[in-house]
Amino acid sequence: MIEISFGKLVLLALVALIVLGPEKLPGAARTAGALLRRVRNGWDSVRAEVERELEVEEIKRAAREAAAQAEAAQAGFKDSVQQVRQPVDEAVSTLKTAATSEPAVAESVPEAQQELPLGEPVAAPAAKETAHGGH
């Protein structure tokens, strides 16, 4: 802003005293003070508004950066899920193929080699009769 030294201020007061006279000088000083206060308040208001706008822009920039990081993280997560899902889908497909061919495999395995759900082998019917010795 304007810099006024003490010497310049005294010179200005002396010129004002000569031009306005001692009767009007206090009223002019009050008017000048009020005008200076209004200018200073207006300047402070403009400066505060500019600072708020800069803060808003900074917040918007930070929000855009956070959104970009979130999108990048989401894309990375989707890629990871896809990398995990592909082998799982292949394994499920293989299991489905094996499940559809399982009856043919079970028929080709002899009855003595088939297992019970508990994991115990089933004895062949002929083996049961000879093991009991007839009774």
Contact map, one row per residue, 1 for C-alpha under 8 A:
111000000000000000000000000000000000000000000000000000000000000000000000000000000000000000000000000000000000000000000000000000000000000
111100000000000000000000000000000000000000000000000000000000000000000000000000000000000000000000000000000000000000000000000000000000000
111110000000000000000000000000000000000000000000000000000000000000000000000000000000000000000000000000000000000000000000000000000000000
011111011000000000000000000000000000000000000000000000000000000000000000000000000000000000000000000000000000000000000000000000000000000
001111111000000000000000000000000000000000000000000000000000000000000000000000000000000000000000000000000000000000000000000000000000000
000111111100000000000000000000000000000000000000000000000000000000000000000000000000000000000000000000000000000000000000000000000000000
000011111110000000000000000000000000000000000000000000000000000000000000000000000000000000000000000000000000000000000000000000000000000
000111111111000000000000000000000000000000000000000000000000000000000000000000000000000000000000000000000000000000000000000000000000000
000111111111100000000000000000000000000000000000000000000000000000000000000000000000000000000000000000000000000000000000000000000000000
000001111111110000000000000000000000000000000000000000000000000000000000000000000000000000000000000000000000000000000000000000000000000
000000111111111000000000000000000000000000000000000000000000000000000000000000000000000000000000000000000000000000000000000000000000000
000000011111111100000000000000000000000000000000000000000000000000000000000000000000000000000000000000000000000000000000000000000000000
000000001111111110000000000000000000000000000000000000000000000000000000000000000000000000000000000000000000000000000000000000000000000
000000000111111111000000000000000000000000000000000000000000000000000000000000000000000000000000000000000000000000000000000000000000000
000000000011111111100000000000000000000000000000000000000000000000000000000000000000000000000000000000000000000000000000000000000000000
000000000001111111111000100000000000000000000000000000000000000000000000000000000000000000000000000000000000000000000000000000000000000
000000000000111111111100100000000000000000000000000000000000000000000000000000000000000000000000000000000000000000000000000000000000000
000000000000011111111000000000000000000000000000000000000000000000000000000000000000000000000000000000000000000000000000000000000000000
000000000000001111111000000000000000000000000000000000000000000000000000000000000000000000000000000000000000000000000000000000000000000
000000000000000111111111100000000000000000000000000000000000000000000000000000000000000000000000000000000000000000000000000000000000000
000000000000000111111111100000000000000000000000000000000000000000000000000000000000000000000000000000000000000000000000000000000000000
000000000000000010011111110000000000000000000000000000000000000000000000000000000000000000000000000000000000000000000000000000000000000
000000000000000000011111110000000000000000000000000000000000000000000000000000000000000000000000000000000000000000000000000000000000000
000000000000000000011111111100000000000000000000000000000000000000000000000000000000000000000000000000000000000000000000000000000000000
000000000000000110011111111110000000000000000000000000000000000000000000000000000000000000000000000000000000000000000000000000000000000
000000000000000000000111111111000000000000000000000000000000000000000000000000000000000000000000000000000000000000000000000000000000000
000000000000000000000001111111100000000000000000000000000000000000000000000000000000000000000000000000000000000000000000000000000000000
000000000000000000000001111111110000000000000000000000000000000000000000000000000000000000000000000000000000000000000000000000000000000
000000000000000000000000111111111000000000000000000000000000000000000000000000000000000000000000000000000000000000000000000000000000000
000000000000000000000000011111111100000000000000000000000000000000000000000000000000000000000000000000000000000000000000000000000000000
000000000000000000000000001111111110000000000000000000000000000000000000000000000000000000000000000000000000000000000000000000000000000
000000000000000000000000000111111111000000000000000000000000000000000000000000000000000000000000000000000000000000000000000000000000000
000000000000000000000000000011111111100000000000000000000000000000000000000000000000000000000000000000000000000000000000000000000000000
000000000000000000000000000001111111110000000000000000000000000000000000000000000000000000000000000000000000000000000000000000000000000
000000000000000000000000000000111111111000000000000000000000000000000000000000000000000000000000000000000000000000000000000000000000000
000000000000000000000000000000011111111100000000000000000000000000000000000000000000000000000000000000000000000000000000000000000000000
000000000000000000000000000000001111111110000000000000000000000000000000000000000000000000000000000000000000000000000000000000000000000
000000000000000000000000000000000111111111000000000000000000000000000000000000000000000000000000000000000000000000000000000000000000000
000000000000000000000000000000000011111111100000000000000000000000000000000000000000000000000000000000000000000000000000000000000000000
000000000000000000000000000000000001111111110000000000000000000000000000000000000000000000000000000000000000000000000000000000000000000
000000000000000000000000000000000000111111111000000000000000000000000000000000000000000000000000000000000000000000000000000000000000000
000000000000000000000000000000000000011111111100000000000000000000000000000000000000000000000000000000000000000000000000000000000000000
000000000000000000000000000000000000001111111110000000000000000000000000000000000000000000000000000000000000000000000000000000000000000
000000000000000000000000000000000000000111111111000000000000000000000000000000000000000000000000000000000000000000000000000000000000000
000000000000000000000000000000000000000011111111100000000000000000000000000000000000000000000000000000000000000000000000000000000000000
000000000000000000000000000000000000000001111111110000000000000000000000000000000000000000000000000000000000000000000000000000000000000
000000000000000000000000000000000000000000111111111000000000000000000000000000000000000000000000000000000000000000000000000000000000000
000000000000000000000000000000000000000000011111111100000000000000000000000000000000000000000000000000000000000000000000000000000000000
000000000000000000000000000000000000000000001111111110000000000000000000000000000000000000000000000000000000000000000000000000000000000
000000000000000000000000000000000000000000000111111111000000000000000000000000000000000000000000000000000000000000000000000000000000000
000000000000000000000000000000000000000000000011111111100000000000000000000000000000000000000000000000000000000000000000000000000000000
000000000000000000000000000000000000000000000001111111110000000000000000000000000000000000000000000000000000000000000000000000000000000
000000000000000000000000000000000000000000000000111111111000000000000000000000000000000000000000000000000000000000000000000000000000000
000000000000000000000000000000000000000000000000011111111100000000000000000000000000000000000000000000000000000000000000000000000000000
000000000000000000000000000000000000000000000000001111111110000000000000000000000000000000000000000000000000000000000000000000000000000
000000000000000000000000000000000000000000000000000111111111000000000000000000000000000000000000000000000000000000000000000000000000000
000000000000000000000000000000000000000000000000000011111111100000000000000000000000000000000000000000000000000000000000000000000000000
000000000000000000000000000000000000000000000000000001111111110000000000000000000000000000000000000000000000000000000000000000000000000
000000000000000000000000000000000000000000000000000000111111111000000000000000000000000000000000000000000000000000000000000000000000000
000000000000000000000000000000000000000000000000000000011111111100000000000000000000000000000000000000000000000000000000000000000000000
000000000000000000000000000000000000000000000000000000001111111110000000000000000000000000000000000000000000000000000000000000000000000
000000000000000000000000000000000000000000000000000000000111111111000000000000000000000000000000000000000000000000000000000000000000000
000000000000000000000000000000000000000000000000000000000011111111100000000000000000000000000000000000000000000000000000000000000000000
000000000000000000000000000000000000000000000000000000000001111111110000000000000000000000000000000000000000000000000000000000000000000
000000000000000000000000000000000000000000000000000000000000111111111000000000000000000000000000000000000000000000000000000000000000000
000000000000000000000000000000000000000000000000000000000000011111111100000000000000000000000000000000000000000000000000000000000000000
000000000000000000000000000000000000000000000000000000000000001111111110000000000000000000000000000000000000000000000000000000000000000
000000000000000000000000000000000000000000000000000000000000000111111111000000000000000000000000000000000000000000000000000000000000000
000000000000000000000000000000000000000000000000000000000000000011111111100000000000000000000000000000000000000000000000000000000000000
000000000000000000000000000000000000000000000000000000000000000001111111110000000000000000000000000000000000000000000000000000000000000
000000000000000000000000000000000000000000000000000000000000000000111111111000000000000000000000000000000000000000000000000000000000000
000000000000000000000000000000000000000000000000000000000000000000011111111100000000000000000000000000000000000000000000000000000000000
000000000000000000000000000000000000000000000000000000000000000000001111111110000000000000000000000000000000000000000000000000000000000
000000000000000000000000000000000000000000000000000000000000000000000111111111000000000000000000000000000000000000000000000000000000000
000000000000000000000000000000000000000000000000000000000000000000000011111111100000000000000000000000000000000000000000000000000000000
000000000000000000000000000000000000000000000000000000000000000000000001111111110000000000000000000000000000000000000000000000000000000
000000000000000000000000000000000000000000000000000000000000000000000000111111111000000000000000000000000000000000000000000000000000000
000000000000000000000000000000000000000000000000000000000000000000000000011111111100000000000000000000000000000000000000000000000000000
000000000000000000000000000000000000000000000000000000000000000000000000001111111110000000000000000000000000000000000000000000000000000
000000000000000000000000000000000000000000000000000000000000000000000000000111111111000000000000000000000000000000000000000000000000000
000000000000000000000000000000000000000000000000000000000000000000000000000011111111100000000000000000000000000000000000000000000000000
000000000000000000000000000000000000000000000000000000000000000000000000000001111111110000000000000000000000000000000000000000000000000
000000000000000000000000000000000000000000000000000000000000000000000000000000111111111000000000000000000000000000000000000000000000000
000000000000000000000000000000000000000000000000000000000000000000000000000000011111111100000000000000000000000000000000000000000000000
000000000000000000000000000000000000000000000000000000000000000000000000000000001111111110000000000000000000000000000000000000000000000
000000000000000000000000000000000000000000000000000000000000000000000000000000000111111111000000000000000000000000000000000000000000000
000000000000000000000000000000000000000000000000000000000000000000000000000000000011111111100000000000000000000000000000000000000000000
000000000000000000000000000000000000000000000000000000000000000000000000000000000001111111110000000000000000000000000000000000000000000
000000000000000000000000000000000000000000000000000000000000000000000000000000000000111111111000000000000000000000000000000000000000000
000000000000000000000000000000000000000000000000000000000000000000000000000000000000011111111100000000000000000000000000000000000000000
000000000000000000000000000000000000000000000000000000000000000000000000000000000000001111111110000000000000000000000000000000000000000
000000000000000000000000000000000000000000000000000000000000000000000000000000000000000111111111000000000000000000000000000000000000000
000000000000000000000000000000000000000000000000000000000000000000000000000000000000000011111111100000000000000000000000000000000000000
000000000000000000000000000000000000000000000000000000000000000000000000000000000000000001111111110000000000000000000000000000000000000
000000000000000000000000000000000000000000000000000000000000000000000000000000000000000000111111111000000000000000000000000000000000000
000000000000000000000000000000000000000000000000000000000000000000000000000000000000000000011111111100000000000000000000000000000000000
000000000000000000000000000000000000000000000000000000000000000000000000000000000000000000001111111110000000000000000000000000000000000
000000000000000000000000000000000000000000000000000000000000000000000000000000000000000000000111111111000000000000000000000000000000000
000000000000000000000000000000000000000000000000000000000000000000000000000000000000000000000011111111100000000000000000000000000000000
000000000000000000000000000000000000000000000000000000000000000000000000000000000000000000000001111111100000000000000000000000000000000
000000000000000000000000000000000000000000000000000000000000000000000000000000000000000000000000111111111000000000000000000000000000000
000000000000000000000000000000000000000000000000000000000000000000000000000000000000000000000000011111111100000000000000000000000000000
000000000000000000000000000000000000000000000000000000000000000000000000000000000000000000000000001111111110000000000000000000000000000
000000000000000000000000000000000000000000000000000000000000000000000000000000000000000000000000000011111111000000000000000000000000000
000000000000000000000000000000000000000000000000000000000000000000000000000000000000000000000000000011111111100000000000000000000000000
000000000000000000000000000000000000000000000000000000000000000000000000000000000000000000000000000001111111100001000000000000000000000
000000000000000000000000000000000000000000000000000000000000000000000000000000000000000000000000000000111111110000000000000000000000000
000000000000000000000000000000000000000000000000000000000000000000000000000000000000000000000000000000011111110000000000000000000000000
000000000000000000000000000000000000000000000000000000000000000000000000000000000000000000000000000000001111111011000000000000000000000
000000000000000000000000000000000000000000000000000000000000000000000000000000000000000000000000000000000011111111000000000000000000000
000000000000000000000000000000000000000000000000000000000000000000000000000000000000000000000000000000000000111111000000011100000000000
000000000000000000000000000000000000000000000000000000000000000000000000000000000000000000000000000000000000011111000000111100000000000
000000000000000000000000000000000000000000000000000000000000000000000000000000000000000000000000000000000000111111100000110000000000000
000000000000000000000000000000000000000000000000000000000000000000000000000000000000000000000000000000000100111111110000110000000000000
000000000000000000000000000000000000000000000000000000000000000000000000000000000000000000000000000000000000000011111111110000000000000
000000000000000000000000000000000000000000000000000000000000000000000000000000000000000000000000000000000000000001111111110000000000000
000000000000000000000000000000000000000000000000000000000000000000000000000000000000000000000000000000000000000000111111000000000000000
000000000000000000000000000000000000000000000000000000000000000000000000000000000000000000000000000000000000000000111111000000000000000
000000000000000000000000000000000000000000000000000000000000000000000000000000000000000000000000000000000000000000111111100000000000000
000000000000000000000000000000000000000000000000000000000000000000000000000000000000000000000000000000000000000000111111110000000000000
000000000000000000000000000000000000000000000000000000000000000000000000000000000000000000000000000000000000000111110011111000000000000
000000000000000000000000000000000000000000000000000000000000000000000000000000000000000000000000000000000000001111110001111100000000000
000000000000000000000000000000000000000000000000000000000000000000000000000000000000000000000000000000000000001100000000111110110000000
000000000000000000000000000000000000000000000000000000000000000000000000000000000000000000000000000000000000001100000000011111110000000
000000000000000000000000000000000000000000000000000000000000000000000000000000000000000000000000000000000000000000000000001111111000000
000000000000000000000000000000000000000000000000000000000000000000000000000000000000000000000000000000000000000000000000000111111100000
000000000000000000000000000000000000000000000000000000000000000000000000000000000000000000000000000000000000000000000000001111111110000
000000000000000000000000000000000000000000000000000000000000000000000000000000000000000000000000000000000000000000000000001111111111000
000000000000000000000000000000000000000000000000000000000000000000000000000000000000000000000000000000000000000000000000000011111111111
000000000000000000000000000000000000000000000000000000000000000000000000000000000000000000000000000000000000000000000000000001111111110
000000000000000000000000000000000000000000000000000000000000000000000000000000000000000000000000000000000000000000000000000000111111110
000000000000000000000000000000000000000000000000000000000000000000000000000000000000000000000000000000000000000000000000000000011111111
000000000000000000000000000000000000000000000000000000000000000000000000000000000000000000000000000000000000000000000000000000001111111
000000000000000000000000000000000000000000000000000000000000000000000000000000000000000000000000000000000000000000000000000000001111111
000000000000000000000000000000000000000000000000000000000000000000000000000000000000000000000000000000000000000000000000000000001001111
